[in-house]
Amino acid sequence: MSALADALRRAGCVFAEAEAAEVARHVGSDASRVAEVVAGRAAGIPLEHLLGVARFAGHDVELDPLVFVPRRRAEALVELTVAHLRERPPGIVVDVGCGSGAIAAALRHALPDWRVEATEIDPAALSCARRNGETYGFGVHEGSWLAGLPSELAGRVDAVVGYLPHVPDTALESIHPDLRRHEPDLAVAGGADGLDGFREVLDQLPVWWSHAGVFLTLLAPEQVPAARRHLDRRTQDSAPTLDLHVTMVDDDAIVRVDRSGTIDS
């Protein structure tokens, strides 16, 4: 293991020990395959793409090249979603813009009595998510956010969850180069202020939400004031009134949106 970690460290891997453990777990003692992985990491290819699998929330999901790599920070979004939904009767939860379906897989495992659906628009991610859906037991639909759902779910979705693209277009180069070169823009770019996806999902919610619907996502703390202002403007234009609740986890803001007065804050 130490020799593998040293090789990965020489290849430029900051978390060489952790990566070595993943390589050993998935590749074993196949020397030629290990050499391929080390060479790939030296070339800047994400480990998850080289292994064809990503570890997320304690579970492995298949991951194809050019598909968004699940972020560890999104595990906090899953944890808070599960804690919130466990207090409610089982219903329907949707992972929007699901990528590989990592969040949907984690929710399906943690909430076995809930129906889990997912949507995705990118063809490569859609194919990957469908395979993971077969493994973990969630449905996958092609389309933009909630618009990809079958019409039978209109007015029945109890929870919407998404690790939405939220990086402002001017900040895309701040993403780690290994990821930036191997993920599509649509998976990370959130428009001028990083909130395009947030606003688009909010616009779709009235058609799909059940009476006690809730929407959870992750934002940068500096994006929260703009998100609140957007909700305030929507409230002035139409009912129902929406509340926004924020839970800080490290440097991230986990945001929960629900109808005013329908869910305890």
N, C-alpha and C positions, 0 to 999 in steps of 0.2 A: 504493500500500500504506500509506504513512504517513497519508494522509487517512482511509482506512478504520480504521486503528488509532486515530487520534484520535477518530473517531466512536464507536468501541467503548469507548474510555477514558471519553468523556463519558457513555456509557450505563452506566458503572459497572463495566466489566470490568477486573479487576486484571491479567490476562495478555493485554492488548489486542493486542500484536504477534503472539503465537502464535495467538490467535483470528482475527486478520485473515488470517494465512497459510492457515488452514483454510477460511475463507470464500472466499478467492480461489481455492483449489484446487477447491472444490466448486461454487461459484456463478459464478465467472468475472466477466465484465463486465456481467452482467445487473443494471442499476442498480435496477430495481424490486424484484428479489429480494434484493439487498444491503440495500436500505432496509427490507425486511420483517425480515431477520435482525437488523439493528441495533435496530429497534423491539422485536423480541421479546426481545433481550438486555436492553434498558432495562426491560422488563416483568418481568425475572427468569426467563425461560425458558432452560433450559440450551442451550448452543450445539448440542450433539449432537442434541437433540430438534428444533431448528429446521432443522438440515441433514439430518436423517434418517439420519445416519451417525456412528459413533464410531471414532476411531483407537485401536487397542489392540495393543500388541506388534508394531508395524510393519504392521498390517493394518487395513483398513476393514471394519466390520460394520454392517449395517443396524440402525437403532435407531428405534423408534416412540415417540410421546409416552407418558408414564407408565410407560415401561420403565426399569429401573435403568440408570444411566449407568456403564459400566465404569470402574473406578478405576485410575489409573496405578500405584498401589501394588501392585495385584494382578499387575502384570507380573513382579515379583520372585518371586511364587508360581509363575508359569509357568516362569520361568528355572530355579528350583531343581528343579521337577518334571521338566523336560526333562533337566537335568543328571543327575538320579538315574535316570530311566528309560532313558537312553541306555546305561547300563551293564548293562542287563538285556535278555534276549531279548524281541522284540516280543510284545505281548499286548493286553489290553483295558483302556482307561482311561476313566473316567466323570467328567464334569463335573456335579456335583450342584447343584441350584438354579441353573441356568446363566444365568438372565436372558436376555439377547440371544444367548447362546452365544459370547461373545467369547473366553473361556478355551478352550472346545472348539475354536474356529477356530484359535487360536494353537497348540494342541497338535497339531492335525491337520497344520498346516503344518510344525511342527518335528519331528514324529515320523511320517513318512509310512508307516512299516511297522506302526504301531499302529492298532488299531481304536478309534475314538473315539465314545463315546455321551454323551448329555446328558439330564438330566431337569429338568423345570420344572412348577410348579403354577399359576402365574398365567396366565390366558388371553392377555393382551396380550403378555407376554414369550414365551409358548409359540409364538404365531404368528410373532413376530419371529425366534425361535431356529430355527424350522423353515425359514424362508427362508434364513437364514445357513447352516444345515446343508446345504441343497441346493447352496449356492455352494461351501462348503469341504469337503463330503464327510463329515459326521458325522451320526449318527442322533439324533433328539430324541423323548423319550417323556414323556407326561403323568403326573405323580404326585409324591408327596412324597419327595424325596431318592432313595434307591436303590429304594424300593418302586415307583417308576414303571417300572423296567426289566422287559423281558420275562423270563418265568420261565426261559427257556433259558440266561440268563446267571448263574443261581444257582451259586455256587462257582467262577466263572470270571473274576471281575473282579480284575485285577492291581493297579490303582491307582484310587483315588478322590480327586478333587481338587475343592475348592469354596471360592469366596470367599463364605463363609456370612454371613448377617446376624449381626453380633456386637456391635452397639451396645446397651448396656443401656437398658431402656425409659426410665429416668430421665434419660438423656443424649441422647435423640433430638433435642432442640432444639439440640444442639451441631453438628449437621450443617448445612452451608451452606444458608441459606434457599432459594436457587434450587433445590437438589436436594431439600430437605425437602418443598417444595410440589409437586414434580413426580415423586416416586417413591412407590410403595406402601409402607406400613409393613412388610409381610411381607418386603420385600427388604432391610430394614435392621435391624429390631427383633429383638434376640436374647434377650428376656426379662429377668428381674430382674438377672442378672449377665452377660448377653450370650452365654451359652454354651448356650442351649436347642438351637440347631441342631447344635452340636458334639456334644452328648449324644445327640440323636436319630440322627445319622448313625452314631455309635459303636454304638448299639443295633441298627442294621440291618446292620452290617458282617458278623457271623458267617454270615449267609445268603448273602451275595454274594461275599465275598472268596475269592480263590484261596489256596493254601497260603502263598504269599509276598506276600500283599496288603499294600498300603501306602496310607495316608490322609494327604493334605497339605491344610493350610488356613492361614489367617492369623488371628492374634489380636493383641489389644493385650498388651504385655508384662505388665501387671498382671493379666491373665486367666490367665496360664500356671500359677501355683501352684494355682488352683482346677481347672484342667484336669488337672494332675498328680494332685491328690487324687481326682478322679473316676475316673481310670484305676486308681489304687491300690485304690479301693473295689470297682471291677469285678473286679480281679484276685483280691481276697479271696473274691468270690462265685462266680467261674467261670473256667475256662481258655478260651483260652490267655492267658498273660501278655502284656501289651502294653507296649511301650517308647515313650517320647515323647522326641523329639529337637527341639531348638529352634535355629534360625538367626536371628540378629538382622539385619535389614536396615533401616537408618535407625531409625525409631521403631516398627517392626513386628516381631512375632515370627512367623516362618514355622515352623509346627509340623508335624512328620512323626510319624505313629503307625504302628508295625508290630509284628508278633509277635516276641516276645523270641527272639533267636538265629537268626532266619530271614534277616535282612538286615544287612549291615555298617552300622554307625553312623558 
